[in-house]
Amino acid sequence: MSPKTDVGVGRRTPKALAVPLLFFGAIGLFVAVFAFHHFLVKVGAAPHPVAEVEIAGRRVAMWKPAGAAPPDGYPVILFSHGFTGCGTQSVFLTEALAQDGYFVLAPNHRDGGCGGALGHEAPPFEKLAITPPQAPFGKPEVWTDTTYRDRGDDLEALLDTIFKDASFQGIPIDFSRIGLAGHSLGGYTVLALAGAWPSWKDRRVKAVLGLSPFCAPFFKKGGLGHLDVPVMYQGGTLDIGITPTVRRLGGAYDLTSSPKFYLELAGAGHFAWTNPNKSYQPTINAYALAFFDRYLKGATTPDPLAQLLEQPWPRDVSDVRYALK
């Protein structure tokens, strides 16, 4: 056999491999995106129907408060979802807040991608499309106060609208008691609106709850030390992408102005604050409700936070820090 005919025997050329590789690569990508789509739908799935309204051209999940209205009206909490999440991604929390007497609104931001936010009437590949981030999460130093400004605009549009009347959807509102809660990129959003980006600061905001909040962009250019409102951070020992930037020496918690609180959940990952993970929901709710009751309702006798701050903590809590002054 000549050398010419011997070359390449038993081997495929790169050109011959290209077509099957592209085919199986496309199949793999479809499966991965479909699996992520399925996960997002699961994240946004509520155990029962959630009321939705349109406010300032935005689709908003709404939970009306339980119990008789206080003399000055109900306090309000706006919830901001995580990247590609949706307003119904943490129903266990938003519903608990409403049951505790808060009027809760949660908009679908432009990057929303879970539950009904996907638009189930769209073609399959349109539904599977995922919005790229406005700036790389791995490069927080390139983020500025223009990054995701549209999310802050969403929350401010809601506040501007409900502030026009003494009541909204038949709910009397106390405009002096406005709180914000947000998960992941939603945590970035609510911290920014409270003043972590000074140019975003909305003085109507009186208390902020950050659930595994993406706060690294604020380290060099932000104003965590000048928030001037009570802040509670919640993180988890397995939330390796975000919690270390909150709890480390010189991290977000250390830089934040007082009063401030940090709750760490043992074994919790980044999605512990979404619907599918039920393991930590009672503890998340207990600390969130106590925080807002203390700083929006003025509950001090007894202080609902006091018994949760001191040991023994609930068994799924690994660390609690706080500074009142």
Secondary structure, DSSP 4 states (H G I P E B T S, - for coil): --HHHHTTTT---HHHHHHHHHHHHHHHHHHHHHHHHHHHHHHH--SS--EEEEETTEEEEEEPPPSPPPTT-EEEEEEE--TT--TTTTHHHHHHHHHTT-EEEEE--TT--SGGGG-TTS-HHHHH--PPPSS-TT-GGG--TTTTHHHHHHHHHHHHHHTTSSEETTEEEEEEEEEEEEETHHHHHHHIIIIISGGG--TTEEEEEEES---TTHHHH--GGG--S-EEEEEETT-TTTHHHHHSTTSHHHHSPSSEEEEEETT--GGGGSTT--TTHHHHHHHHHHHHHHHTS---TT-TTHHHHSSSPPTTEEEEEEE--
